[in-house]
Amino acid sequence: QQQVKQSPQSLIVQKGGISIINCAYENTAFDYFPWYQQFPGKGPALLIAIRPDVSEKKEGRFTISFNKSAKQFSLHIMDSQPGDSATYFCAASLQGAQKLVFGQGTRLTINP
Amino acid sequence: DSGVTQTPKHLITATGQRVTLRCSPRSGDLSVYWYQQSLDQGLQFLIQYYNGEERAKGNILERFSAQQFPDLHSELNLSSLELGDSALYFCASSVGVLTYNSPLHFGNGTRLTVT
């Protein structure tokens, strides 16, 4: 119940296209869903986050869509750029649990 | 730059040895978290401290221990090292308890190689 399942493991998108990464969870008590971006040799960096009381959050080219009934959330990257090539992690947390549970990661490659 | 500082960046040591990884959290952050990242296990939570006290424990081996000092920096001690301990070890910090308004900020990690 503490798992977050992420797909796909790897994704190749053409420049200007839309990148979509999906995550699913089991524990309905999760109440915080961040996405992290990690470049080689660097630590994960917070990209965007959402709470379960909203269905969508947009920041620039990055959008989180959240489906509470399906227990799924996804990251959409619009107008994908080569600089977006990185590994993306979804995560979830329980209020007061003091830890993030991470998905397995998606390696995104944007071809120029 | 997240403001979280980890040293050393790389560490190569032999099986059976002991190492210490150091972390300085962002200025003002009271919580420190340790994560292990390996290829087959992803990011695994090890342990969390808040203002010097242990608050949460994850899949941390008995051979591993950590502490947070009065100046809020933290150290992760790994002993009796095995080949399987080779991984990236990340420290993260947050202002207070982990919430939407107090997210985790990660350092750039320490890459440990056990030979």
Backbone of each chain as ProteinMPNN parsed JSONL, in Angstrom:
{"seq_chain_A": "QQQVKQSPQSLIVQKGGISIINCAYENTAFDYFPWYQQFPGKGPALLIAIRPDVSEKKEGRFTISFNKSAKQFSLHIMDSQPGDSATYFCAASLQGAQKLVFGQGTRLTINP", "coords_chain_A": {"N_chain_A": [[0.817, -1.215, 0.0], [2.159, 1.089, 0.271], [3.325, 1.713, -2.061], [4.254, 3.396, -5.086], [3.533, 3.327, -8.391], [5.161, 3.772, -11.413], [5.098, 4.743, -14.823], [6.004, 5.269, -18.313], [9.093, 3.299, -18.135], [11.074, 4.351, -19.707], [11.18, 6.995, -22.138], [10.854, 8.422, -25.292], [10.667, 11.398, -26.997], [9.816, 13.653, -29.597], [11.227, 16.868, -30.236], [9.214, 19.59, -29.274], [6.979, 18.076, -28.953], [4.5, 16.393, -26.835], [5.176, 15.209, -23.651], [4.302, 12.521, -21.612], [3.931, 11.183, -18.45], [3.044, 8.643, -16.237], [1.571, 7.851, -13.044], [0.556, 5.629, -10.425], [-1.213, 4.888, -7.426], [-1.907, 3.159, -4.318], [-2.644, 3.701, -1.693], [-5.117, 5.474, -0.245], [-4.849, 7.432, 1.591], [-2.724, 9.023, 1.024], [-1.636, 12.361, 0.609], [-0.198, 14.271, -0.697], [1.491, 15.043, -3.59], [4.255, 15.183, -5.266], [6.382, 15.967, -8.108], [9.608, 15.165, -9.21], [12.622, 16.227, -10.822], [15.513, 14.943, -12.252], [18.806, 15.444, -13.174], [21.731, 13.975, -14.723], [24.255, 13.224, -12.359], [23.313, 14.982, -10.504], [21.174, 15.921, -7.706], [17.696, 15.0, -7.099], [15.325, 17.451, -8.098], [12.715, 19.508, -7.008], [9.901, 19.789, -9.04], [7.143, 20.271, -9.59], [4.077, 20.208, -7.73], [1.127, 18.69, -6.26], [-1.979, 18.769, -4.484], [-4.564, 16.516, -3.275], [-7.029, 17.773, -3.438], [-7.403, 19.204, -5.694], [-7.739, 18.962, -9.276], [-6.015, 19.524, -11.28], [-2.873, 21.038, -11.932], [-0.942, 23.67, -13.135], [2.198, 24.751, -14.236], [3.89, 26.81, -16.081], [5.234, 25.056, -18.771], [4.667, 22.656, -17.648], [2.361, 20.331, -16.36], [0.346, 18.868, -13.875], [-1.939, 16.274, -13.796], [-4.607, 15.066, -11.898], [-6.326, 12.284, -10.767], [-8.465, 11.4, -8.53], [-10.357, 9.365, -8.006], [-9.518, 7.276, -9.595], [-7.08, 6.877, -8.535], [-4.718, 7.883, -9.667], [-2.098, 9.843, -11.119], [-0.597, 12.211, -13.301], [2.151, 13.531, -15.216], [2.456, 16.093, -17.512], [4.366, 17.334, -20.096], [4.471, 20.02, -22.016], [5.274, 21.125, -25.36], [7.887, 19.931, -25.499], [11.382, 20.13, -24.81], [14.879, 19.724, -25.735], [16.407, 20.266, -23.442], [14.797, 19.315, -21.455], [15.356, 16.72, -21.175], [15.864, 14.206, -18.962], [15.675, 12.383, -15.822], [12.587, 11.592, -14.445], [10.726, 11.619, -11.464], [7.854, 10.516, -9.819], [6.111, 11.018, -6.727], [4.739, 10.328, -3.46], [3.095, 11.189, -0.418], [2.18, 10.68, 2.984], [0.291, 12.636, 5.211], [2.109, 13.764, 7.888], [3.667, 11.499, 7.852], [6.259, 11.8, 7.243], [7.939, 10.994, 5.18], [8.769, 10.633, 1.73], [7.408, 8.556, -0.731], [8.74, 7.144, -3.523], [8.224, 6.795, -7.07], [9.566, 4.528, -9.583], [10.911, 5.954, -11.489], [11.309, 7.7, -14.632], [13.06, 7.736, -17.554], [13.499, 10.333, -19.608], [13.902, 11.292, -22.925], [14.433, 13.851, -25.146], [14.339, 14.296, -28.477], [16.127, 16.299, -30.789]], "CA_chain_A": [[0.0, 0.0, 0.0], [3.023, 2.239, 0.289], [4.01, 1.814, -3.335], [3.829, 4.253, -6.18], [3.982, 2.675, -9.625], [5.392, 4.782, -12.444], [5.329, 4.246, -16.178], [6.894, 4.171, -18.674], [10.449, 3.378, -17.589], [11.796, 5.278, -20.559], [10.289, 7.664, -23.073], [11.526, 9.26, -26.271], [9.702, 12.325, -27.592], [10.411, 14.633, -30.491], [11.173, 18.269, -29.806], [7.941, 20.216, -29.547], [5.891, 17.153, -28.641], [4.007, 16.322, -25.45], [5.669, 14.068, -22.877], [3.329, 12.144, -20.58], [4.409, 10.155, -17.515], [1.924, 8.276, -15.388], [1.815, 7.189, -11.762], [-0.621, 5.096, -9.747], [-0.963, 4.581, -6.027], [-2.948, 2.37, -3.684], [-3.049, 4.227, -0.387], [-5.966, 6.652, -0.419], [-4.494, 8.432, 2.605], [-1.702, 9.926, 0.491], [-2.247, 13.68, 0.442], [0.768, 15.21, -1.287], [2.014, 14.34, -4.77], [5.218, 16.004, -5.999], [7.217, 15.413, -9.165], [10.989, 15.61, -9.145], [13.4, 16.119, -12.057], [16.9, 14.67, -11.896], [19.796, 15.401, -14.243], [22.88, 13.133, -14.341], [25.216, 13.821, -11.444], [22.641, 15.938, -9.619], [20.092, 15.377, -6.909], [16.35, 15.316, -7.587], [14.879, 18.815, -7.842], [11.258, 19.614, -7.046], [9.446, 20.389, -10.288], [5.771, 20.715, -9.42], [3.401, 19.334, -6.772], [-0.313, 18.872, -6.21], [-2.713, 18.156, -3.384], [-5.687, 15.765, -3.849], [-8.284, 18.529, -3.517], [-7.493, 19.82, -7.02], [-7.597, 17.957, -10.326], [-4.957, 19.894, -12.218], [-2.034, 22.181, -11.59], [-0.092, 23.994, -14.258], [3.277, 25.718, -14.031], [4.601, 26.924, -17.354], [4.952, 23.95, -19.692], [4.466, 21.444, -16.859], [1.029, 20.198, -15.785], [-0.024, 17.624, -13.197], [-3.353, 15.922, -13.796], [-4.827, 14.175, -10.754], [-7.615, 11.589, -10.791], [-8.555, 10.805, -7.198], [-11.142, 8.127, -8.013], [-8.703, 6.231, -10.227], [-5.809, 6.837, -7.797], [-3.658, 8.069, -10.648], [-1.727, 11.202, -11.444], [0.337, 12.203, -14.417], [2.896, 14.744, -15.561], [2.457, 16.423, -18.927], [5.315, 18.375, -20.481], [4.083, 20.551, -23.319], [6.359, 21.704, -26.154], [9.09, 19.346, -24.893], [12.645, 20.651, -25.325], [16.028, 18.865, -25.407], [16.809, 20.541, -22.066], [13.922, 18.581, -20.54], [15.862, 15.351, -21.08], [16.229, 13.972, -17.561], [14.859, 11.34, -15.206], [11.489, 12.179, -13.68], [10.191, 10.764, -10.417], [6.678, 10.912, -9.075], [6.212, 10.625, -5.327], [3.54, 10.552, -2.674], [3.383, 11.265, 1.015], [1.094, 10.742, 3.952], [0.42, 13.727, 6.178], [2.718, 13.351, 9.137], [4.46, 10.277, 7.725], [7.651, 12.239, 7.217], [8.767, 10.449, 4.118], [8.212, 10.536, 0.391], [7.532, 7.278, -1.413], [9.023, 7.497, -4.91], [8.109, 5.854, -8.165], [10.849, 3.994, -10.041], [11.563, 6.898, -12.376], [11.162, 7.622, -16.09], [14.134, 8.428, -18.268], [12.915, 11.042, -20.752], [14.839, 11.814, -23.925], [13.789, 14.688, -26.157], [15.17, 14.343, -29.674], [16.04, 17.613, -31.441]], "C_chain_A": [[0.847, 1.261, 0.0], [3.692, 2.484, -1.05], [3.389, 2.856, -4.237], [4.41, 3.635, -7.446], [4.022, 3.686, -10.744], [5.645, 4.129, -13.783], [5.299, 5.395, -17.181], [8.251, 4.317, -17.996], [11.302, 4.329, -18.397], [10.861, 5.786, -21.641], [11.119, 8.534, -24.006], [10.471, 10.082, -26.986], [10.455, 13.283, -28.506], [10.262, 16.038, -29.911], [9.846, 18.884, -30.221], [6.741, 19.353, -29.224], [5.477, 17.213, -27.181], [4.546, 15.054, -24.801], [4.664, 13.787, -21.763], [3.885, 10.989, -19.753], [3.297, 9.912, -16.5], [2.355, 7.611, -14.088], [0.503, 6.738, -11.146], [-0.253, 4.743, -8.312], [-2.134, 3.808, -5.455], [-3.515, 3.037, -2.431], [-3.836, 5.521, -0.538], [-5.683, 7.734, 0.62], [-3.362, 9.352, 2.143], [-2.339, 11.283, 0.225], [-1.306, 14.715, -0.144], [1.495, 14.463, -2.389], [2.957, 15.265, -5.539], [5.856, 15.228, -7.157], [8.603, 16.026, -9.037], [11.678, 15.343, -10.486], [14.859, 15.918, -11.645], [17.772, 14.597, -13.137], [20.985, 14.555, -13.777], [23.848, 13.88, -13.434], [24.627, 14.821, -10.47], [21.601, 15.235, -8.772], [18.738, 15.709, -7.517], [15.969, 16.744, -7.184], [13.366, 18.869, -7.972], [10.822, 20.393, -8.283], [8.071, 21.029, -10.101], [5.098, 19.743, -8.467], [1.917, 19.653, -6.736], [-0.872, 18.23, -4.951], [-3.962, 17.502, -3.959], [-6.997, 16.536, -3.927], [-8.412, 19.305, -4.83], [-7.224, 18.756, -8.075], [-6.468, 18.282, -11.302], [-4.17, 21.081, -11.671], [-1.053, 22.411, -12.725], [0.945, 25.018, -13.838], [4.103, 25.757, -15.304], [4.224, 25.791, -18.29], [4.613, 22.642, -18.966], [3.087, 21.439, -16.204], [0.911, 18.856, -15.073], [-1.527, 17.464, -13.345], [-3.572, 14.871, -12.719], [-6.229, 13.595, -10.816], [-7.754, 10.81, -9.483], [-9.283, 9.466, -7.217], [-10.343, 6.973, -8.608], [-7.383, 6.026, -9.494], [-4.636, 6.901, -8.77], [-3.339, 9.547, -10.787], [-0.633, 11.164, -12.513], [0.99, 13.569, -14.585], [2.859, 14.901, -17.071], [3.467, 17.541, -19.155], [4.964, 18.805, -21.901], [5.317, 21.12, -24.025], [7.72, 21.229, -25.606], [10.359, 19.824, -25.604], [13.796, 19.711, -24.96], [16.525, 19.06, -23.969], [15.936, 19.871, -21.023], [14.384, 17.133, -20.368], [16.456, 15.124, -19.684], [15.447, 12.75, -17.086], [13.826, 12.013, -14.311], [10.949, 11.152, -12.686], [8.882, 11.343, -9.891], [6.861, 10.423, -7.638], [4.886, 10.906, -4.639], [3.907, 10.511, -1.199], [2.092, 11.276, 1.811], [1.338, 11.901, 4.906], [1.002, 13.175, 7.472], [3.599, 12.13, 9.042], [5.949, 10.576, 7.621], [8.522, 11.533, 6.2], [8.004, 10.5, 2.808], [8.439, 9.12, -0.125], [7.658, 7.587, -2.897], [8.639, 6.379, -5.87], [9.501, 5.468, -8.649], [11.58, 4.907, -11.008], [11.297, 6.632, -13.85], [12.298, 8.411, -16.714], [13.549, 9.006, -19.549], [14.021, 11.574, -21.649], [14.042, 12.599, -24.944], [14.753, 14.818, -27.335], [15.009, 15.679, -30.391], [15.485, 17.537, -32.849]], "O_chain_A": [[0.346, 2.36, -0.235], [4.539, 3.369, -1.165], [2.196, 3.156, -4.171], [5.621, 3.445, -7.56], [3.039, 4.381, -11.0], [6.314, 3.1, -13.876], [4.636, 6.401, -16.933], [8.528, 5.333, -17.359], [12.152, 5.032, -17.851], [9.893, 5.125, -22.017], [11.983, 9.289, -23.56], [9.5, 9.54, -27.515], [11.588, 13.672, -28.221], [9.306, 16.344, -29.199], [9.402, 18.728, -31.359], [5.609, 19.836, -29.219], [6.029, 17.982, -26.394], [4.389, 13.958, -25.338], [4.23, 14.699, -21.06], [4.261, 9.948, -20.294], [2.693, 10.849, -15.977], [3.362, 6.905, -14.035], [-0.533, 7.381, -11.321], [0.878, 4.349, -8.026], [-3.223, 3.797, -6.029], [-4.71, 2.947, -2.15], [-3.277, 6.55, -0.918], [-6.224, 8.836, 0.53], [-3.071, 10.351, 2.8], [-3.443, 11.362, -0.315], [-1.589, 15.912, -0.092], [2.048, 13.387, -2.163], [2.506, 16.048, -6.376], [5.862, 13.997, -7.172], [8.759, 17.223, -8.793], [11.367, 14.378, -11.184], [15.374, 16.639, -10.79], [17.521, 13.799, -14.04], [21.222, 14.43, -12.575], [24.215, 15.024, -13.705], [25.355, 15.441, -9.696], [21.193, 14.112, -9.066], [18.638, 16.602, -8.359], [16.256, 17.183, -6.071], [12.799, 18.34, -8.928], [11.3, 21.497, -8.545], [7.876, 22.201, -10.424], [5.491, 18.579, -8.392], [1.494, 20.741, -7.129], [-0.308, 17.271, -4.422], [-4.397, 17.892, -5.043], [-7.987, 16.007, -4.433], [-9.413, 19.986, -5.054], [-6.557, 17.759, -7.799], [-6.022, 17.418, -12.057], [-4.717, 21.988, -11.043], [-0.416, 21.479, -13.216], [0.635, 26.012, -13.18], [4.906, 24.864, -15.573], [3.045, 25.579, -18.576], [4.308, 21.637, -19.607], [2.689, 22.416, -15.571], [1.328, 17.827, -15.604], [-2.295, 18.384, -13.062], [-2.821, 13.9, -12.629], [-7.208, 14.334, -10.908], [-7.229, 9.705, -9.347], [-8.878, 8.531, -6.525], [-10.476, 5.828, -8.174], [-6.645, 5.091, -9.805], [-3.703, 6.1, -8.711], [-4.207, 10.4, -10.597], [0.142, 10.212, -12.606], [0.465, 14.6, -14.163], [3.184, 13.976, -17.816], [3.425, 18.572, -18.483], [5.14, 18.05, -22.858], [6.277, 21.541, -23.38], [8.589, 22.043, -25.293], [10.404, 19.911, -26.831], [13.7, 18.976, -23.977], [17.012, 18.113, -23.35], [16.281, 19.852, -19.841], [13.866, 16.408, -19.519], [17.425, 15.774, -19.291], [14.667, 12.161, -17.835], [14.156, 12.896, -13.519], [10.745, 9.984, -13.018], [8.812, 12.525, -9.556], [7.664, 9.529, -7.371], [4.03, 11.62, -5.162], [4.888, 9.887, -0.795], [1.066, 11.802, 1.379], [2.463, 12.118, 5.354], [0.461, 12.245, 8.071], [4.223, 11.743, 10.03], [6.79, 9.714, 7.877], [9.741, 11.486, 6.362], [6.776, 10.421, 2.773], [9.524, 8.558, 0.025], [6.777, 8.226, -3.472], [8.713, 5.194, -5.544], [10.499, 6.015, -8.182], [12.746, 4.668, -11.321], [11.088, 5.491, -14.263], [12.476, 9.597, -16.438], [13.155, 8.272, -20.456], [14.957, 12.225, -21.185], [13.093, 12.085, -25.536], [15.841, 15.379, -27.204], [13.887, 16.146, -30.585], [15.356, 18.562, -33.517]]}, "seq_chain_B": "DSGVTQTPKHLITATGQRVTLRCSPRSGDLSVYWYQQSLDQGLQFLIQYYNGEERAKGNILERFSAQQFPDLHSELNLSSLELGDSALYFCASSVGVLTYNSPLHFGNGTRLTVT", "coords_chain_B": {"N_chain_B": [[20.959, 25.495, -7.606], [20.306, 23.756, -4.689], [20.903, 24.397, -2.081], [21.454, 22.522, -0.201], [24.15, 20.833, 1.119], [26.406, 18.279, 0.435], [29.008, 16.132, 1.488], [31.634, 13.651, 1.185], [31.775, 14.067, -2.448], [32.366, 11.833, -3.899], [33.207, 8.517, -2.949], [35.342, 5.908, -2.42], [35.783, 2.719, -1.248], [36.747, -0.212, 0.653], [35.31, -3.514, 1.093], [33.905, -4.236, 4.293], [34.806, -1.997, 5.542], [34.318, 1.271, 7.194], [32.414, 4.216, 6.723], [31.733, 7.769, 6.695], [29.185, 9.948, 5.844], [28.44, 13.299, 5.103], [26.157, 15.996, 5.707], [24.887, 19.203, 5.133], [22.112, 21.045, 5.848], [19.719, 23.204, 4.086], [19.813, 26.684, 4.851], [18.015, 27.473, 7.698], [16.363, 25.269, 7.56], [14.973, 22.636, 9.441], [14.565, 19.924, 9.343], [16.081, 16.891, 8.334], [16.705, 14.477, 5.877], [17.61, 11.192, 4.817], [18.305, 9.42, 1.883], [18.652, 6.528, -0.178], [19.861, 5.771, -3.353], [19.719, 3.413, -5.75], [20.314, 1.498, -8.768], [18.465, -0.575, -9.161], [16.624, -0.268, -7.146], [15.597, 2.249, -6.978], [14.718, 5.356, -5.369], [15.148, 5.13, -2.023], [13.861, 5.619, 1.163], [15.679, 6.291, 4.073], [16.11, 7.457, 6.743], [14.941, 10.015, 9.015], [15.478, 13.162, 10.574], [14.504, 15.631, 12.929], [15.28, 18.669, 14.059], [17.376, 17.642, 15.614], [16.329, 15.305, 16.662], [15.463, 11.891, 16.074], [12.899, 11.124, 13.814], [11.572, 9.556, 11.946], [11.858, 6.336, 10.496], [13.087, 4.35, 7.881], [13.847, 1.88, 5.493], [16.38, 1.218, 6.763], [19.476, -0.282, 7.283], [20.809, -2.221, 10.036], [23.5, -1.888, 10.198], [23.882, 0.648, 9.488], [23.846, 4.018, 10.631], [22.696, 7.17, 11.886], [22.87, 10.679, 12.681], [21.801, 13.883, 13.895], [23.2, 16.95, 14.465], [23.604, 19.624, 16.968], [24.047, 21.968, 15.442], [22.551, 21.444, 13.298], [23.573, 20.058, 11.117], [24.002, 16.864, 9.539], [25.041, 13.45, 9.839], [25.669, 10.399, 8.179], [26.433, 7.22, 8.981], [28.053, 4.421, 7.761], [28.732, 1.086, 8.178], [30.783, -1.935, 8.245], [30.888, -2.466, 5.485], [29.383, -3.671, 2.477], [29.459, -5.077, -0.865], [26.999, -4.589, -2.021], [26.193, -2.233, -0.904], [27.001, -0.192, -2.418], [26.067, 2.75, -3.916], [24.148, 5.743, -4.635], [23.933, 8.197, -2.208], [21.636, 10.305, -0.865], [21.02, 13.384, 0.736], [18.385, 15.28, 2.068], [16.512, 18.251, 2.824], [14.031, 20.001, 4.762], [11.87, 22.711, 5.707], [10.212, 22.242, 7.933], [8.048, 19.817, 9.185], [7.252, 17.398, 6.657], [5.329, 18.652, 4.159], [2.984, 19.968, 1.754], [3.605, 22.652, 1.732], [6.098, 22.64, 2.767], [8.364, 21.397, 1.276], [10.657, 18.737, 0.205], [14.103, 19.344, -0.333], [16.794, 18.381, -2.211], [20.259, 17.437, -1.857], [23.273, 17.071, -3.899], [24.237, 14.575, -3.6], [26.224, 11.719, -2.462], [28.4, 9.589, -4.004], [28.912, 6.331, -3.387], [31.237, 3.807, -3.656], [31.882, 0.492, -3.193], [34.462, -1.731, -3.035]], "CA_chain_B": [[21.557, 25.006, -6.383], [19.249, 23.58, -3.691], [21.331, 24.882, -0.785], [21.825, 21.379, 0.635], [25.533, 20.493, 0.793], [26.828, 16.946, 0.842], [30.414, 15.794, 1.275], [32.282, 13.993, -0.078], [30.981, 13.777, -3.65], [32.66, 10.449, -4.258], [33.886, 7.755, -1.906], [35.653, 4.535, -2.815], [36.313, 2.031, -0.074], [36.747, -1.668, 0.528], [34.337, -4.232, 1.925], [34.244, -4.332, 5.699], [35.198, -0.695, 6.087], [33.287, 2.172, 7.7], [32.512, 5.556, 6.148], [30.797, 8.772, 7.195], [28.706, 10.903, 4.861], [28.054, 14.501, 5.812], [25.127, 16.801, 5.06], [24.475, 20.475, 5.722], [20.814, 21.39, 5.26], [19.508, 24.597, 3.697], [19.715, 27.59, 5.986], [16.661, 27.587, 8.236], [15.652, 23.988, 7.552], [15.178, 21.875, 10.668], [14.456, 18.484, 9.065], [17.045, 16.289, 7.417], [16.305, 13.136, 5.443], [18.595, 10.452, 4.047], [17.779, 8.487, 0.905], [19.606, 5.734, -0.943], [19.416, 5.553, -4.73], [20.445, 2.41, -6.527], [19.692, 1.305, -10.079], [17.342, -1.496, -9.135], [15.701, 0.011, -6.04], [15.089, 3.61, -6.99], [15.018, 6.185, -4.199], [14.621, 4.49, -0.826], [13.98, 6.42, 2.371], [16.425, 5.639, 5.151], [15.854, 7.972, 8.084], [14.677, 11.444, 9.08], [15.677, 13.852, 11.847], [13.938, 16.966, 13.048], [15.875, 19.464, 15.133], [18.226, 16.799, 16.444], [15.68, 14.072, 17.109], [15.001, 10.97, 15.05], [11.44, 11.197, 13.726], [11.032, 8.478, 11.117], [12.845, 5.377, 10.048], [12.657, 3.546, 6.752], [14.551, 0.607, 5.313], [17.776, 1.429, 7.094], [20.103, -1.475, 7.838], [21.38, -2.043, 11.383], [24.899, -1.474, 10.02], [23.876, 2.082, 9.194], [23.302, 4.872, 11.684], [22.752, 8.587, 11.535], [22.556, 11.616, 13.75], [21.745, 15.3, 13.537], [23.914, 17.681, 15.515], [22.959, 20.892, 17.369], [24.092, 22.981, 14.374], [21.602, 20.879, 12.334], [24.136, 19.202, 10.09], [23.736, 15.458, 9.82], [25.995, 12.473, 9.342], [25.202, 9.031, 7.973], [27.55, 6.308, 9.176], [27.839, 3.109, 7.154], [29.821, 0.236, 8.658], [30.853, -3.308, 7.723], [30.365, -2.252, 4.135], [29.282, -4.781, 1.535], [29.406, -4.628, -2.261], [25.643, -4.135, -2.297], [25.953, -0.897, -0.357], [27.391, 0.782, -3.445], [24.863, 3.483, -4.33], [24.146, 7.173, -4.382], [23.253, 8.528, -0.963], [21.183, 11.692, -0.917], [20.466, 14.075, 1.878], [17.403, 16.297, 1.724], [16.065, 18.991, 4.0], [12.804, 20.778, 4.645], [11.741, 23.707, 6.776], [9.672, 21.567, 9.111], [7.519, 18.519, 8.789], [7.045, 17.306, 5.216], [3.994, 18.97, 3.688], [2.94, 20.691, 0.486], [4.259, 23.946, 1.935], [7.441, 22.402, 3.307], [8.817, 20.262, 0.462], [12.037, 18.288, 0.313], [15.124, 19.851, -1.249], [17.866, 17.4, -2.185], [21.628, 17.737, -2.233], [23.724, 16.393, -5.111], [24.539, 13.194, -3.285], [27.552, 11.122, -2.339], [28.451, 8.301, -4.693], [29.73, 5.374, -2.648], [31.619, 2.584, -4.364], [32.522, -0.48, -2.314], [35.182, -2.691, -3.894]], "C_chain_B": [[20.497, 24.96, -5.266], [19.619, 24.181, -2.341], [21.686, 23.778, 0.187], [23.215, 20.919, 0.186], [25.892, 19.117, 1.335], [28.303, 16.746, 0.531], [30.695, 14.397, 1.805], [31.368, 13.696, -1.266], [31.153, 12.321, -4.055], [33.441, 9.804, -3.119], [34.093, 6.342, -2.423], [36.316, 3.857, -1.632], [36.173, 0.529, -0.261], [35.667, -2.288, 1.414], [34.84, -4.333, 3.356], [34.606, -3.018, 6.36], [33.99, 0.105, 6.575], [33.51, 3.543, 7.082], [31.483, 6.46, 6.798], [30.478, 9.76, 6.09], [28.143, 12.099, 5.615], [27.064, 15.327, 5.002], [24.884, 18.076, 5.846], [23.173, 20.898, 5.073], [20.785, 22.853, 4.806], [19.39, 25.437, 4.96], [18.252, 27.709, 6.429], [15.884, 26.29, 8.262], [15.997, 23.186, 8.797], [15.162, 20.365, 10.447], [15.502, 18.044, 8.064], [16.609, 14.853, 7.136], [17.474, 12.505, 4.701], [17.881, 9.439, 3.151], [18.933, 7.754, 0.228], [19.034, 5.531, -2.343], [20.308, 4.531, -5.404], [19.646, 2.132, -7.787], [18.428, 0.464, -9.992], [16.312, -1.185, -8.058], [15.138, 1.426, -6.062], [15.521, 4.374, -5.748], [14.337, 5.586, -2.974], [14.907, 5.36, 0.393], [14.71, 5.635, 3.46], [16.0, 6.134, 6.529], [15.645, 9.479, 8.024], [14.91, 11.971, 10.49], [15.014, 15.215, 11.792], [14.545, 17.622, 14.275], [16.627, 18.574, 16.138], [17.626, 15.481, 16.879], [15.274, 13.201, 15.923], [13.483, 10.962, 15.027], [10.839, 10.071, 12.894], [12.164, 7.61, 10.615], [12.271, 4.577, 8.894], [13.436, 2.255, 6.7], [16.038, 0.747, 5.585], [18.34, 0.192, 7.785], [20.668, -1.177, 9.225], [22.828, -1.598, 11.317], [25.008, 0.026, 9.758], [23.32, 2.838, 10.399], [23.453, 6.321, 11.264], [22.531, 9.415, 12.785], [22.502, 13.027, 13.187], [22.274, 16.078, 14.737], [23.216, 18.99, 15.853], [23.014, 21.973, 16.296], [23.274, 22.536, 13.165], [22.242, 20.094, 11.196], [23.936, 17.743, 10.506], [24.846, 14.59, 9.234], [25.337, 11.104, 9.25], [26.428, 8.133, 8.036], [27.19, 4.934, 8.629], [29.012, 2.216, 7.555], [29.709, -1.172, 8.076], [30.341, -3.345, 6.289], [30.426, -3.51, 3.276], [29.194, -4.218, 0.12], [28.042, -4.021, -2.588], [25.306, -2.775, -1.716], [26.36, 0.193, -1.345], [26.13, 1.432, -4.0], [25.142, 4.972, -4.215], [23.37, 7.412, -3.092], [22.929, 10.021, -0.983], [20.702, 12.145, 0.447], [19.459, 15.092, 1.339], [17.029, 17.035, 2.995], [14.751, 19.691, 3.705], [12.707, 21.694, 5.847], [11.296, 23.042, 8.072], [9.225, 20.181, 8.728], [7.19, 18.562, 7.303], [5.576, 17.577, 4.879], [4.11, 19.648, 2.327], [3.705, 22.017, 0.599], [5.666, 23.828, 2.507], [8.032, 21.192, 2.579], [10.265, 19.883, 0.736], [12.905, 18.937, -0.755], [16.339, 18.946, -1.096], [19.23, 18.01, -2.481], [22.006, 16.945, -3.47], [24.288, 15.004, -4.84], [26.004, 12.871, -3.08], [27.494, 9.776, -3.041], [29.43, 7.391, -3.97], [29.981, 4.147, -3.505], [32.384, 1.699, -3.396], [33.16, -1.554, -3.18], [35.637, -3.926, -3.11]], "O_chain_B": [[19.876, 25.971, -4.94], [18.734, 24.451, -1.53], [22.169, 24.053, 1.286], [23.428, 20.647, -0.995], [25.711, 18.825, 2.517], [28.79, 17.13, -0.532], [30.068, 13.979, 2.779], [30.291, 13.127, -1.088], [30.209, 11.666, -4.497], [34.223, 10.455, -2.426], [33.142, 5.664, -2.814], [37.294, 4.363, -1.081], [35.554, 0.064, -1.218], [35.18, -1.663, 2.357], [36.035, -4.494, 3.603], [34.703, -2.93, 7.584], [32.836, -0.29, 6.41], [34.649, 3.986, 6.931], [30.497, 5.998, 7.372], [31.375, 10.337, 5.476], [27.462, 11.945, 6.628], [27.12, 15.357, 3.772], [24.698, 18.046, 7.063], [23.13, 21.092, 3.858], [21.693, 23.631, 5.1], [18.93, 24.964, 5.999], [17.371, 28.009, 5.623], [14.846, 26.208, 8.919], [17.165, 23.068, 9.166], [15.685, 19.611, 11.267], [15.775, 18.73, 7.079], [16.202, 14.12, 8.038], [18.24, 13.2, 4.034], [16.99, 8.71, 3.586], [20.033, 8.285, 0.082], [17.869, 5.165, -2.5], [21.502, 4.759, -5.603], [18.467, 2.472, -7.881], [17.437, 0.749, -10.664], [15.233, -1.776, -8.052], [14.286, 1.762, -5.241], [16.555, 4.078, -5.15], [13.11, 5.538, -2.893], [16.041, 5.779, 0.624], [14.397, 4.475, 3.73], [15.583, 5.347, 7.379], [16.113, 10.142, 7.098], [14.581, 11.309, 11.474], [14.969, 15.864, 10.747], [14.337, 17.167, 15.4], [16.514, 18.749, 17.351], [18.332, 14.623, 17.409], [14.804, 13.702, 14.902], [12.841, 10.814, 16.067], [9.696, 9.678, 13.128], [13.27, 8.08, 10.347], [11.109, 4.173, 8.925], [13.664, 1.609, 7.723], [16.863, 0.428, 4.729], [17.762, -0.317, 8.745], [20.969, -0.028, 9.549], [23.339, -0.998, 12.263], [26.098, 0.596, 9.801], [22.432, 2.348, 11.096], [24.251, 6.645, 10.386], [22.066, 8.916, 13.81], [23.081, 13.322, 12.142], [21.841, 15.876, 15.871], [22.332, 19.427, 15.116], [22.121, 22.817, 16.236], [23.305, 23.188, 12.121], [21.524, 19.516, 10.38], [23.729, 17.441, 11.682], [25.497, 14.962, 8.258], [24.559, 10.706, 10.116], [27.351, 8.273, 7.235], [26.162, 4.357, 8.983], [30.165, 2.56, 7.295], [28.689, -1.547, 7.498], [29.477, -4.148, 5.937], [31.373, -4.293, 3.338], [28.895, -3.04, -0.075], [27.95, -3.054, -3.343], [24.245, -2.221, -2.005], [26.086, 1.372, -1.119], [25.235, 0.747, -4.494], [26.205, 5.4, -3.768], [22.273, 6.883, -2.914], [23.811, 10.871, -1.1], [20.073, 11.399, 1.197], [19.668, 15.687, 0.282], [17.201, 16.522, 4.1], [14.406, 19.941, 2.55], [13.368, 21.488, 6.866], [11.884, 23.231, 9.136], [9.934, 19.455, 8.032], [6.888, 19.621, 6.754], [4.691, 16.816, 5.271], [5.21, 19.868, 1.822], [4.373, 22.438, -0.346], [6.343, 24.837, 2.705], [8.187, 20.116, 3.156], [11.0, 20.609, 1.407], [12.509, 19.067, -1.914], [16.852, 18.763, 0.008], [19.347, 18.966, -3.247], [21.178, 16.229, -4.033], [24.765, 14.335, -5.757], [26.895, 13.629, -3.463], [26.657, 8.93, -2.726], [30.633, 7.651, -3.946], [29.047, 3.527, -4.014], [33.408, 2.103, -2.846], [32.478, -2.211, -3.968], [36.253, -4.826, -3.68]]}, "name": "protein", "num_of_chains": 2, "seq": "QQQVKQSPQSLIVQKGGISIINCAYENTAFDYFPWYQQFPGKGPALLIAIRPDVSEKKEGRFTISFNKSAKQFSLHIMDSQPGDSATYFCAASLQGAQKLVFGQGTRLTINPDSGVTQTPKHLITATGQRVTLRCSPRSGDLSVYWYQQSLDQGLQFLIQYYNGEERAKGNILERFSAQQFPDLHSELNLSSLELGDSALYFCASSVGVLTYNSPLHFGNGTRLTVT"}
